[in-house]
């Protein structure tokens, strides 16, 4: 009886699809280093896992979230730097005195 219960339990577990976990790990690593790439890889890993019918790796979802958040921080930071440079050049070349 105990053997039958153990065999039934082993059949219930669905092993993760091969390759999806590795792609999710790569996506999370890329999300920390190059956020837009990590966001894209996380979406690919999640989509492939769903298409194969296997369980979606949680790391793929984390990579998407981290990639999206860090991409937003990058865009905001880039806009701030461009605005600061434009303001500096505007004041440095005396264009502000021409307006008023």
C-alpha positions in Angstrom: 0.0 0.0 0.0 2.8 2.4 0.9 4.6 1.6 -2.3 1.4 2.4 -4.3 1.0 5.8 -2.5 4.7 6.7 -3.3 4.3 5.7 -6.9 1.1 7.8 -7.2 2.9 10.8 -5.6 5.8 10.5 -8.1 3.4 10.5 -11.0 1.7 13.6 -9.8 4.9 15.7 -9.9 5.5 17.3 -13.3 9.2 17.8 -13.9 10.1 21.2 -15.4 10.6 21.3 -19.1 14.3 21.0 -20.0 15.9 24.3 -21.0 13.3 26.6 -19.6 14.9 26.8 -16.1 18.3 27.5 -17.7 16.8 30.2 -19.9 15.0 31.7 -16.8 18.3 31.8 -14.9 20.1 33.5 -17.8 17.2 36.0 -18.0 17.5 36.9 -14.4 21.2 37.4 -14.7 20.8 39.5 -17.8 18.0 41.5 -16.1 20.5 42.5 -13.4 23.2 43.4 -16.0 21.3 44.6 -19.1 17.7 45.0 -18.0 16.0 45.2 -21.4 17.7 42.0 -22.5 16.7 40.3 -19.3 13.1 41.5 -19.8 13.0 40.0 -23.3 14.6 36.7 -22.2 12.3 36.4 -19.3 9.3 36.8 -21.6 10.7 34.2 -24.0 11.4 31.7 -21.2 7.8 32.2 -19.8 6.3 31.9 -23.2 8.2 28.7 -24.1 7.3 27.1 -20.8 3.6 27.9 -21.3 3.6 26.7 -24.8 5.2 23.4 -23.8 2.5 22.9 -21.2 5.0 22.6 -18.4 5.2 24.7 -15.2 6.3 28.2 -15.7 9.6 28.8 -13.8 9.2 31.4 -11.1 12.6 32.8 -12.1 11.2 33.8 -15.5 8.5 35.9 -13.8 11.1 37.5 -11.4 13.3 38.3 -14.4 10.4 40.0 -16.2 9.7 42.1 -13.0 13.3 43.0 -12.4 14.0 43.7 -16.0 11.0 46.0 -16.3 11.8 47.8 -13.1 15.4 48.4 -13.9 14.6 49.3 -17.5 12.2 52.0 -16.1 15.0 53.3 -13.8 17.4 53.4 -16.8 15.0 55.4 -18.9 14.3 57.8 -16.1 18.0 58.2 -15.4 18.7 58.8 -19.0 16.1 61.4 -19.2 17.5 63.2 -16.2 21.0 63.1 -17.6 19.9 64.5 -20.9 17.8 67.2 -19.2 20.7 68.2 -17.0 23.1 68.4 -20.0 20.6 70.4 -22.0 20.1 72.8 -19.0 23.8 73.2 -18.5 24.4 74.0 -22.2 21.4 76.3 -22.2 22.8 78.3 -19.3 26.4 78.0 -20.3 26.0 79.5 -23.7 23.8 82.3 -22.4 20.6 81.3 -24.2 18.6 81.9 -21.1 19.4 85.7 -21.2 18.0 85.9 -24.8 14.6 84.8 -23.6 13.9 87.3 -21.0 
